[in-house]
Amino acid sequence: MLGYLRSLFSLPPAVLFYLLSEMLFGVGIGMAVILNFHYLELGFTTATIGISLACYTLTVAAVSYPAGMITDRFGSKFTMLFGSAFVVLGYVLIGFVETPLTLYLAQIVSGFGFSFVIACEFPYIMSLCEKKEDETTAYSLLVSAFTLALALGNILGTKLPALLPPGNTMYQSTVFLIAVAFAIMLLMRCFLPAKSKRVAEEESKSPKRVSWKVIPSKQVMIYVLFATTNGFIWQLLGPFENVILRERYTLSDDAIGYMLAVNSFLLFLASLFTPYLMKTSWRRVGLYSAYALLLICMLLMGFNVIVYAFYLFLLGKGFSGTLFNSFIDSSMMKATADDERGLHSGLRNLFRSAAGALSSMLAGYLLLGGDYNSIYFVTFLILAVQAFLYFFLVRHQLQKDLNEAF
């Protein structure tokens, strides 16, 4: 264990610097929890806010696929800087929003930028690794760094508006601070290399690509299909877990906040130590045990249990799900050829967004009328289908591509 922790600091400086910049990104995203409050204080109706979110979502969906192709064509660093610039611009615009039209424009601009950032962030950090075997570690560390920073950003987002000087709303200064965080991230990534020496040497030995790759391989589509099921499951529960806790157990917002903060920290630990656990001799046992625990916890959460048991199942669900998916997601990206990783990320984001929209509607229907139990039974069934997909399709593809046990 200590050896693994020491090995994290032996990763290339570019990878560590990227992770540091990712934490700024996570803090900014976490602080954005106040955006809806900012919009409401500006006098926008919930309908207007809903339309603005739809503008963002549709932009991400429309741009993700071409963003992935551009990443593969022009490189991850170019795409990252290009997208980050639009993210900064989008949040500056949000700070100056006064009318619905300017709000829609700001959301479109930020959605455009995020599409490029999401399309290249995983391919970029993996391309900075000098050793192929470090790619899964870098992937998992990116997730853990973002998760930890996101929790910190959530706390800052709720505390800073009362401390910073108010603007046209008490949240305006915080919005500009988010833009500053993204701008510093952009500046930091300007100093990163485009790729590692290993990747540069590999590319110099391969034939030059002269055309745009627009049709993904069968391998990539299998991986994207699995990632899509994850997006569906996450969007079905993730945004509503705080509501379910409050309605089922009449807990205060503060209590729920602390409970979810502990859960977030556990997710951070799970993603941090996933590479270590999956390098041990019993990784297959750990992998299947994690998925079994995920299924069991999901099923039990559907029953009427006391709050302490429910919370224990919630923690178990989060830890086991993160452990399994962090390793499988990183392995799928590692198995993808370098010239398809951007396309993989773009399609992954596109299909996850579409699946997320559908699952949000399903969640709204399931929760209608105050039924906060059935949603867990439905999710359990979806997980069972996902297990079938993994065992008979994804697992074999990973074994073929990586020559490793799954």
PyMOL commands that set and color helices and strands:
alter all, ss='L'
color gray80, all
select helices_A, chain A and resi 2-8+13-41+46-74+76-96+100-127+132-162+172-190+197-205+218-249+253-277+283-300+307-335+338-367+374-402
alter helices_A, ss='H'
color red, helices_A
deselect
rebuild
show_as cartoon
